[in-house]
Amino acid sequence: MHPSQFAETHQVTNQPPPLDGLNLWRADLPLQQWIDRFGGGWARDRIDAYGALAGGPLMAAGFLANRHKPQFHSHDRYGQRIDWVEFHPAWHELMQTAIEHGLPSLPWTDPRAGAHVARAALTYLHFQAEAGSGCPLTMTFASVPALRLQPDLAERWLPKVLATQYDPRNVGMAHKAGVTLGMAMTEKQGGTDVRANTTRAYPVGAAGPGQAYELVGHKWFCSAPMCDAFLTLAQTDKGLSCFLLPRHRPDDSRNEFYIQRLKDKLGNCSNASSEVEFRGALAWMIGEEGRGVPTIIEMVAMTRFDCMIGSSALMRQALTQAAHHCAHRQVGGRPLSEQPLMQNVLADLALESEAALALSVRMARALDHPDNPHEARFARLVTAVGKYWICKRAPAMINEAAECMGGAGYVEDCIVPRLYREAPVNSTWEGSGNVQCLDVLRALSREPGVLDSLFAELGDGHGDALLAAHIEGLKRSFADTDEMQYRARQLTEDIALGLQARLLLEAGDTRVSDAFITSRLGHSGRVYGTLPRGADVEYIVGRSLPVG
């Protein structure tokens, strides 16, 4: 017999079928239930359509956009300075699809009850397919409250910020039907301490809100530098102020905005993050002079909210991959998902994923009711609480999901390594963990009614002894004012767990809420897969399996 007859030595068996083309909405029962619960059910058809895109063409585009990273071109072939970042066509597909479906605009253009909830669902689906493109989408969405503080600028810019048309050309705003906005805040010497910024703003003529200035200085992080304009901070004679800085001047000439280099990042590779210099860049003041931080915080609050959604989405996609793998991979003649220890791990991951989703969607419901004092106070507090806790939980959770898949979860053919690299950006961007926890203390101590709203939201434990004891412990913790800053992380964690437990308990699925509360508020292990005996792990795992 010829040796070539033995070239194929084995058949491929015991491998899971591909998930290509999975409708991420239909495959996610918890998402469907939480969106309905908090008022986004009217958008079900719209979300369903996006779920098909996210699990199909956008998922494929995500792999391409990350494989072909953006490339910076400082000059054209003739030696002219152009400061151009070239993206793979897959990036533009992601951006165009999201903008056409209203991800940056929906709650502002259709502000009915549940609009923020519906938009959260769309964003949750998009971030599972590709999170890097979420950066300019989020900043465009989040710029709206800040721009509205300056009506004359809002009148010119908002119609195009809110348009459902994507135009990546390197031309002035006047030539585009739709634009995207970015942000440039931090500098080398200050980082999070933006009050240490040295960039200066000089009035071109009259000074004050809405007036033109020229900015001179640098920014250590300018994300998505091909956006059409940026909200940025600079010093004036009255202190740090907020400005809108377009990439082109009104006469269509390029603004004095120079990209120095792109950041070589751990993750978020499809998105361009850069260092930039302003060399007399034309910009317009937004809000009161010297009140730049309170002005731009209108934008930052919304971007922090999207960090919650983004981390929840990464966790959900990691869970989807792990649960699907384990449902089809057999060890010892049985699927992994039917083996007790793996069920413990998968169920624990499913609880973490659903609790993150629940808190994020509850936050979206609060944004849908800004005129309700309780909801406004809830949003003020939970923006920081959720940004800290959900983003902090994501990397370890995704790591555990990868481990469920063994070597299959460690190779770049699988999306999980990208999810893992992506996860830390949400903890770091828009204020790291310590910044969020200190903001929690600031909200509770300086803003009237926030602490009362927290305990009104938590209630009395809703009949659950462990939750009731946790709430009483929180009250004692806040009554003890010694070393509050030192204890800020523990306090923030306890708030987050209390709110998640309450949401799951109130939703009425006791098999989910009991397992979460006994493991998170009782005495459980410090890693995933240590749920106490009695948890209905088979049900919890089955509830999260990607079927549909």
ZAMARGU-4260 file (C-alpha; in steps of 0.2 Angstrom, whole numbers, plus 5000, padded with zeros to 4 digits):
<rodrens>
0) 5000/5000/5000 | 5006/5017/4996 | 5010/5028/5011 | 4999/5042/5005 | 4984/5032/5009
5) 4988/5035/5027 | 4990/5054/5026 | 4973/5057/5034 | 4976/5049/5051 | 4960/5053/5060
10) 4942/5060/5059 | 4937/5076/5068 | 4925/5071/5082 | 4920/5078/5099 | 4921/5096/5093
15) 4907/5108/5095 | 4897/5114/5080 | 4901/5132/5074 | 4891/5146/5082 | 4892/5156/5066
20) 4876/5166/5062 | 4869/5164/5080 | 4856/5177/5083 | 4863/5184/5099 | 4846/5191/5105
25) 4836/5175/5102 | 4850/5165/5111 | 4849/5176/5127 | 4834/5173/5137 | 4840/5183/5152
30) 4843/5198/5140 | 4825/5196/5134 | 4818/5196/5151 | 4827/5211/5158 | 4823/5221/5143
35) 4805/5218/5145 | 4805/5220/5163 | 4812/5238/5162 | 4802/5244/5148 | 4811/5241/5132
40) 4800/5228/5125 | 4792/5239/5112 | 4809/5238/5103 | 4810/5219/5102 | 4809/5218/5083
45) 4823/5231/5081 | 4834/5222/5094 | 4830/5205/5086 | 4836/5212/5069 | 4852/5218/5077
50) 4855/5202/5086 | 4855/5193/5069 | 4868/5206/5063 | 4879/5205/5079 | 4880/5186/5078
55) 4883/5185/5059 | 4891/5199/5048 | 4897/5210/5063 | 4905/5195/5072 | 4915/5191/5056
60) 4919/5210/5054 | 4925/5210/5072 | 4939/5197/5068 | 4945/5206/5053 | 4945/5223/5061
65) 4956/5217/5075 | 4967/5207/5064 | 4970/5222/5053 | 4974/5236/5066 | 4972/5254/5061
70) 4988/5262/5053 | 4993/5280/5056 | 4999/5291/5041 | 5007/5307/5046 | 5010/5313/5028
75) 5004/5310/5011 | 5015/5304/4996 | 5018/5322/4992 | 5025/5327/5009 | 5009/5336/5015
80) 5004/5333/5033 | 4988/5324/5034 | 4986/5315/5051 | 4976/5301/5044 | 4972/5285/5052
85) 4968/5271/5040 | 4955/5258/5045 | 4951/5241/5037 | 4934/5241/5028 | 4927/5229/5042
90) 4929/5244/5054 | 4919/5255/5043 | 4906/5241/5041 | 4904/5240/5060 | 4903/5259/5062
95) 4890/5261/5048 | 4879/5247/5054 | 4879/5253/5072 | 4875/5271/5067 | 4862/5267/5054
100) 4853/5257/5068 | 4854/5271/5080 | 4866/5265/5093 | 4873/5283/5096 | 4856/5292/5094
105) 4841/5282/5099 | 4837/5289/5116 | 4840/5307/5110 | 4829/5305/5094 | 4815/5294/5101
110) 4815/5298/5120 | 4800/5288/5124 | 4800/5277/5140 | 4812/5263/5138 | 4823/5271/5125
115) 4839/5270/5135 | 4834/5252/5139 | 4832/5247/5121 | 4848/5256/5116 | 4857/5247/5130
120) 4851/5230/5122 | 4857/5236/5105 | 4874/5241/5112 | 4876/5225/5123 | 4874/5215/5106
125) 4886/5226/5097 | 4899/5225/5110 | 4899/5206/5110 | 4903/5206/5091 | 4916/5220/5092
130) 4920/5231/5107 | 4933/5242/5100 | 4921/5251/5088 | 4911/5254/5104 | 4923/5268/5109
135) 4918/5281/5095 | 4900/5275/5096 | 4899/5278/5115 | 4908/5295/5114 | 4896/5301/5100
140) 4881/5295/5111 | 4888/5303/5127 | 4892/5320/5119 | 4874/5325/5118 | 4871/5330/5136
145) 4887/5341/5136 | 4883/5349/5119 | 4866/5354/5125 | 4874/5365/5138 | 4879/5376/5124
150) 4863/5379/5113 | 4871/5389/5099 | 4884/5375/5096 | 4871/5361/5099 | 4860/5369/5085
155) 4874/5367/5073 | 4881/5350/5078 | 4867/5340/5085 | 4858/5336/5069 | 4873/5328/5062
160) 4878/5320/5078 | 4861/5312/5079 | 4860/5307/5061 | 4860/5289/5056 | 4872/5291/5042
165) 4891/5287/5043 | 4904/5296/5033 | 4922/5292/5037 | 4929/5305/5024 | 4942/5317/5030
170) 4932/5332/5026 | 4924/5346/5035 | 4908/5344/5045 | 4898/5355/5032 | 4901/5342/5019
175) 4894/5327/5029 | 4876/5322/5034 | 4882/5313/5049 | 4897/5315/5061 | 4906/5306/5076
180) 4913/5314/5091 | 4928/5309/5102 | 4936/5315/5118 | 4953/5321/5124 | 4955/5324/5142
185) 4971/5317/5150 | 4988/5324/5149 | 5005/5316/5153 | 5008/5325/5169 | 4991/5323/5176
190) 4982/5308/5170 | 4966/5306/5180 | 4970/5323/5189 | 4964/5333/5174 | 4965/5349/5185
195) 4984/5347/5182 | 4982/5350/5164 | 4993/5363/5156 | 4985/5365/5139 | 4980/5383/5137
200) 4966/5391/5128 | 4967/5409/5121 | 4952/5418/5115 | 4952/5423/5097 | 4940/5438/5100
205) 4927/5439/5114 | 4929/5427/5128 | 4916/5416/5136 | 4904/5402/5132 | 4901/5398/5114
210) 4916/5409/5109 | 4931/5404/5098 | 4948/5400/5106 | 4964/5393/5100 | 4971/5379/5110
215) 4990/5375/5113 | 4996/5359/5122 | 4995/5341/5121 | 4984/5326/5126 | 4991/5309/5132
220) 4975/5300/5127 | 4964/5305/5112 | 4953/5290/5108 | 4946/5288/5090 | 4956/5302/5083
225) 4947/5301/5066 | 4931/5308/5074 | 4925/5324/5067 | 4926/5334/5083 | 4932/5331/5101
230) 4927/5337/5118 | 4943/5343/5127 | 4949/5353/5142 | 4960/5368/5143 | 4965/5381/5155
235) 4959/5399/5153 | 4961/5414/5165 | 4946/5407/5175 | 4952/5389/5176 | 4949/5373/5167
240) 4936/5374/5154 | 4928/5363/5141 | 4929/5365/5122 | 4923/5358/5106 | 4937/5355/5094
245) 4933/5350/5076 | 4946/5342/5065 | 4943/5354/5052 | 4941/5373/5053 | 4925/5382/5045
250) 4935/5386/5029 | 4938/5367/5027 | 4956/5369/5031 | 4963/5356/5043 | 4964/5361/5061
255) 4980/5363/5070 | 4977/5345/5078 | 4992/5334/5076 | 4993/5315/5080 | 5010/5311/5087
260) 5007/5292/5087 | 4995/5278/5090 | 4995/5269/5107 | 5000/5251/5106 | 4987/5244/5118
265) 4984/5227/5127 | 4967/5226/5119 | 4955/5237/5110 | 4965/5234/5095 | 4953/5238/5081
270) 4951/5256/5089 | 4964/5269/5087 | 4969/5278/5103 | 4982/5292/5101 | 4993/5305/5108
275) 4990/5322/5100 | 4996/5340/5100 | 4986/5356/5098 | 4996/5370/5090 | 4984/5384/5090
280) 4969/5372/5086 | 4952/5382/5084 | 4939/5377/5097 | 4923/5383/5105 | 4920/5385/5123
285) 4905/5374/5130 | 4897/5379/5146 | 4903/5391/5159 | 4922/5397/5159 | 4932/5388/5173
290) 4919/5375/5175 | 4926/5362/5162 | 4925/5347/5173 | 4907/5349/5178 | 4903/5352/5160
295) 4912/5337/5152 | 4906/5326/5166 | 4890/5326/5158 | 4898/5316/5144 | 4909/5306/5156
300) 4894/5299/5165 | 4887/5292/5150 | 4903/5284/5144 | 4905/5276/5161 | 4887/5269/5159
305) 4893/5261/5143 | 4908/5254/5152 | 4895/5244/5162 | 4886/5238/5147 | 4902/5234/5138
310) 4909/5223/5152 | 4892/5215/5154 | 4893/5211/5135 | 4910/5204/5136 | 4905/5192/5150
315) 4890/5187/5141 | 4899/5182/5125 | 4912/5173/5135 | 4898/5163/5144 | 4890/5160/5127
320) 4906/5152/5120 | 4910/5142/5136 | 4892/5135/5138 | 4891/5131/5120 | 4908/5122/5120
325) 4904/5112/5136 | 4886/5107/5129 | 4895/5098/5115 | 4912/5093/5122 | 4911/5075/5129
330) 4923/5069/5143 | 4921/5051/5149 | 4906/5049/5138 | 4896/5063/5145 | 4895/5082/5139
335) 4905/5093/5151 | 4889/5103/5154 | 4881/5088/5162 | 4896/5085/5174 | 4893/5092/5192
340) 4909/5102/5194 | 4908/5110/5177 | 4889/5114/5180 | 4895/5123/5196 | 4907/5133/5187
345) 4896/5137/5172 | 4881/5141/5183 | 4892/5153/5194 | 4898/5162/5178 | 4880/5163/5172
350) 4875/5171/5189 | 4889/5184/5187 | 4884/5188/5169 | 4865/5190/5173 | 4868/5201/5188
355) 4879/5212/5178 | 4866/5214/5165 | 4852/5217/5178 | 4861/5231/5186 | 4866/5239/5169
360) 4848/5238/5162 | 4841/5245/5179 | 4854/5259/5176 | 4846/5262/5159 | 4829/5263/5166
365) 4835/5277/5178 | 4841/5286/5163 | 4824/5285/5155 | 4817/5295/5170 | 4829/5309/5173
370) 4815/5320/5180 | 4811/5308/5194 | 4822/5313/5209 | 4824/5295/5215 | 4830/5289/5198
375) 4841/5304/5196 | 4850/5300/5212 | 4851/5282/5208 | 4859/5285/5192 | 4871/5297/5200
380) 4877/5284/5212 | 4876/5268/5202 | 4886/5276/5187 | 4901/5274/5199 | 4896/5259/5208
385) 4892/5249/5192 | 4907/5255/5183 | 4918/5249/5197 | 4910/5233/5201 | 4905/5226/5184
390) 4921/5231/5175 | 4931/5224/5189 | 4923/5207/5188 | 4924/5205/5169 | 4943/5200/5167
395) 4942/5186/5180 | 4925/5180/5174 | 4931/5179/5156 | 4947/5170/5161 | 4937/5157/5169
400) 4926/5155/5154 | 4942/5152/5143 | 4947/5139/5156 | 4931/5130/5153 | 4936/5128/5135
405) 4953/5122/5138 | 4966/5125/5125 | 4952/5129/5113 | 4948/5145/5123 | 4966/5151/5122
410) 4969/5152/5103 | 4966/5167/5092 | 4954/5157/5081 | 4942/5159/5096 | 4934/5176/5101
415) 4938/5173/5120 | 4956/5179/5120 | 4950/5195/5112 | 4937/5197/5125 | 4950/5194/5139
420) 4961/5207/5132 | 4947/5219/5129 | 4940/5218/5147 | 4953/5229/5157 | 4950/5244/5146
425) 4933/5247/5154 | 4941/5247/5171 | 4954/5259/5166 | 4945/5271/5154 | 4935/5285/5161
430) 4942/5283/5179 | 4950/5268/5186 | 4943/5258/5201 | 4949/5270/5215 | 4942/5285/5205
435) 4925/5277/5205 | 4925/5272/5223 | 4930/5289/5229 | 4916/5296/5218 | 4904/5284/5227
440) 4909/5292/5243 | 4908/5309/5235 | 4890/5306/5229 | 4884/5299/5246 | 4892/5312/5257
445) 4889/5328/5246 | 4873/5326/5237 | 4857/5327/5247 | 4846/5312/5246 | 4858/5299/5238
450) 4861/5288/5253 | 4842/5288/5257 | 4838/5283/5239 | 4851/5269/5240 | 4842/5262/5255
455) 4825/5265/5248 | 4831/5255/5232 | 4838/5241/5243 | 4822/5240/5254 | 4821/5228/5269
460) 4828/5213/5260 | 4811/5207/5252 | 4810/5193/5264 | 4827/5186/5261 | 4837/5184/5278
465) 4854/5185/5270 | 4850/5201/5260 | 4842/5209/5275 | 4857/5206/5285 | 4868/5213/5271
470) 4858/5229/5270 | 4859/5231/5289 | 4878/5228/5288 | 4879/5242/5275 | 4869/5254/5286
475) 4882/5251/5300 | 4896/5253/5288 | 4890/5270/5283 | 4886/5275/5301 | 4905/5272/5305
480) 4913/5287/5297 | 4931/5282/5302 | 4943/5278/5287 | 4930/5279/5274 | 4942/5282/5260
485) 4952/5267/5265 | 4936/5256/5265 | 4929/5264/5249 | 4932/5248/5239 | 4923/5237/5251
490) 4909/5249/5253 | 4906/5250/5234 | 4907/5231/5232 | 4894/5229/5246 | 4883/5242/5238
495) 4884/5233/5221 | 4881/5216/5228 | 4866/5222/5238 | 4858/5230/5222 | 4861/5215/5211
500) 4854/5203/5224 | 4839/5214/5226 | 4836/5215/5207 | 4837/5196/5205 | 4826/5193/5220
505) 4813/5205/5214 | 4813/5197/5196 | 4805/5182/5204 | 4816/5168/5198 | 4821/5160/5215
510) 4832/5147/5207 | 4843/5161/5201 | 4841/5174/5215 | 4844/5160/5229 | 4860/5154/5221
515) 4867/5172/5219 | 4862/5177/5236 | 4869/5162/5245 | 4885/5162/5235 | 4888/5181/5236
520) 4881/5186/5252 | 4883/5170/5262 | 4899/5160/5264 | 4906/5154/5247 | 4923/5152/5239
525) 4934/5165/5232 | 4934/5158/5214 | 4920/5153/5202 | 4913/5136/5204 | 4911/5136/5222
530) 4892/5138/5223 | 4884/5130/5239 | 4875/5113/5238 | 4857/5115/5234 | 4859/5127/5220
535) 4849/5122/5204 | 4865/5122/5193 | 4857/5112/5179 | 4843/5125/5178 | 4854/5140/5178
540) 4866/5133/5165 | 4852/5128/5154 | 4844/5145/5155 | 4860/5153/5148 | 4864/5140/5134
545) 4865/5149/5117 | 4850/5141/5109 | 4837/5149/5097
</rodrens>
